[in-house]
Amino acid sequence: MIVKTEADLEGLKKIGKVVANCLQHMARSMEPGMTTKELDDLGGKFLEFHGARSGPMLVYNFPGYNCISLNHEVAHGVPSHKKIQKGDLINIDVSAELNGYYADNGGSFIVPPGKAEDQRLLDVTRQALDAAISVVKANTPINMIGYQIEKVAKENGYTVIENLGSHGVGRSLHEEPKFIAGFHDKNDKRKLKEGHVITIEPFVSTGARFVDEEPDHWTLVAGREHRTAQFEHSMVVLKDRALILTLPDPV
């Protein structure tokens, strides 16, 4: 999507705030012994209260309001009767639609008490997201996003998941620019345009480079020996910077 009017921008800001606040609501609500479905239902009620509809449910008929992935599950985890345990690494991905506009955000969290190595993985993944956002502006080569993500990951001894990436968003959940690699793809000659609405979502891992699909045809996993984290924002590309749409309200 290219933002062309003030109404477009306001619509995107509104749904961006809803998904950002929903993500934080779910993160604050999770506790050991809760099932991922119970956590998902809390998110679904939050979206409904704010007049929004689940993006993956609306667009892909996903069997849940939100994607919730545990430990070796990297993305698109289906909410179920799996119980959240102390020390789990959990990823929550919230995307939704409101008045014809979509926004998408996600984050990885540790269920206390956590391990120092898991916290370091989360910290580096946030750094990778920040580094990628810092280069966003009109006419920037799109592959600079992946360059920054890969650079931060490598400098800290991590890998990036190569078959998951960022994407355009706005009037649908996934749109142009399609797949934005989390590594430096030298063959990608595209450039960001002023008004582009995109996500940036690095997937940083302790050693995995690719994910595989589980038999449920949704959940994407890496080897059980690896941990992977993800953080995601939706944003509008401006002339000189990125305008982040998915910043939550202060607690």
N, C-alpha and C positions, 0 to 999 in steps of 0.2 A: 504494500500500500504506500502511496505517496500522499502525505498530508497536504491538502490544498486549501482548506478553510479553517477558520477559528472553531467552527462547530466540530470538525474532525478532531482537532487537537483537544477540545474539551471532552469529547466523547471518549477518547483514548485515555486521557488523564483520569476520568471517572472510573473506568473499568480497571485501569492500572492500580488505582488506590484500593479497589475492592479486592483484587487478587493478592495484593501485597499484605493487606490486613488479614485476609483469610489464612495465608501462609503462616503468619506470626501467631494467629489465634490457634491454629493446629499445633504449631511447635510448642506453644506454652501449655497446651492441654494434654499432650501425650505423656504417658506414664507407664511403668512396667506393669504387665498384666492386662493392659488394654489390647484389644485386637486391632489390626489395621483397618478392619471394616468399621469398628466403632469410631476410630479416629477420622476415617473418611466421612462418616455420617455427620460428624461435627462440622467438617468443612462444607458439606453439602447444605446443611441448615444455614450456615453463615452466608453462603452465596445466595440462597433462596431469600433470606431475610433482606438482602440488599438488592433484590430484583435481578440478580445475575443467573446465568445458566452455565453449567459445566461445559467447558470447551470440548474435551475428549468425548464426553457423552453425546453432545449435540452433533459433532462433526463425524466421529468415528464409531458411535454406538459402543463406546468403551464401557465395560461392566463396573463402573464406579464413578464417583464425582471427580476424584483426583487420583493421580498416580502415586503410589506409596511403595517404595522399594527398600528392602532390608538386606544389609550386609553385602553378600556377593551379588545381589540383585542391583543392577546399575540404573535402570530406567524402566518406566512403563509398568511398574509392579501393580498387580491387580489387588485391590483391597479384599481381605479374606479373614478367616478366623485364626490366622497366625497371630500369636501373642507377642507383643513387644517386650523384650527382655532388657535387663540392666546391661549396659555396655554395648548395646546394638548401635550400629551406624545406620541411620534411617534417612532416606531421601524423600522429600515431599515436593511434588510438582503440581502447582495450581494454575490452571488456565480457565478463562471463562469469557462469556459474551454478555454484553449489556447494550441494548439499543443499537445493535448492529456492529458494535466494535468489540474486538478481542484484545486481551493482554495475557501474558504468560510469564510466570516466574517460578523459581524453585530454590530449594536449599537443602543442604545436608546437615544433620544434627547428630549428636552423640547422646544416647540415653545414659544419664549418670548412674554409677561412676564410670567415666571414660578413661581411655588409655592415652598417654601423652603422644604416641605415634599417630593415633587417629586425629587428635586435635591439630597436630602439625599438618596432616594432610588437608584438613579443612582450611587452615590458615593459608596454605599455599594456593589452594584452589580459589579462595577469595582474592588473593594477590593476582592470580592469573586473570580473573574477571576484571579487576580494576585496571590492570595493564592493558587489556584489550579495549576496554571502554575509553581509555585515555587517548587512543589514536583515532577514535571515531569522529569524523567530520566529512563534509561534502568533498567528493573527489578522492578520498583515500582509497587505495586498492583494498578490495575486500579481503584479500589473502593476508593483509597485515594483522587482521584480527587473530587468525590462527598462528601467525608468526609470534605474536606476543604471548599467546597462551602456551605454545610449545616451548618458548624461551624460558618462561618462568618455571614450567614443569621440569625441564631438563636441568636447569641450574640447581634445582632442589632434589634431584635424583628420582624424579617421577616420570611416568609416561602419560600420554594422552590417548583417550579412546578415539580411534580414527574413523570408525563408522557411525559415530554420532556427532551431530554438529548443531550449529545455530541456524536461524532461519528468519525469513520475513514473517510479519504478523500484521494484524490490523483489521481487515474486513473478513478475514478467516483465520483459522488457527495456524495454518502453514501456507505461506504464499511467497511470491518473489520478494527478495532474492532467495531462491531455494538453497539447499544445503550449503552452509558456510562452515568450512572445515575448521577443526580445532588444532590444526597443524599448518605449517607453511606450504600451501599448494601452489607451486610455481606455475602451474598451468592455468590457474584461475586469473583471468585478465579483467574481471569485472571491477567496477568502482562504485562506491557508495554515492548516492544522489541525495541532494538536499530534500528533506521531507520523507525519505525512506523510513519505514517503521520496521525495526528488526529486534530480534533477541540476540543476546550473547550468553552462551551457556557452556563453559568449559567443563569437560569430564576428565578429571585428573586421577591417575591410578598409581598404585604401588608397584605396577609391573605389567598390567594388562594393556593390550593395544586394540583389541576388538571385543565386541560383545556378540553373544549368540542368543537366539530366540528360544524360549522355553516352549513346551508342548501346548501351553495355553494360548499361543500365538500372540501374546502381548509382552510378557515380562522378558527383559533383556538382561543377560547375566554374563559375568566374567568368571574366571576360575575362583573356587572357594578360597584359594590361598591369597587372593588379592582383595584390597579394599579400594573403592572408587568414590570420589565425592563430586558433587555438582552444585554450582550456584548459578542463578539465571536472573537477568533483568530484561524487560522490554524497554525500548527507547526509540526516540525520534532523532534522525540524523539532521543536525543543524549545520550552518555554514562553517562554524568553528568548534563545535563540540557535540556531545551527545546529551539529549534531554531525557533523563531517566523517568520512566512512567510508573515504575513499580517500587517506589519507596513507601514503606508503611508509615502510618501515623506514629508519633512518639508515644511510648507506653507511659 
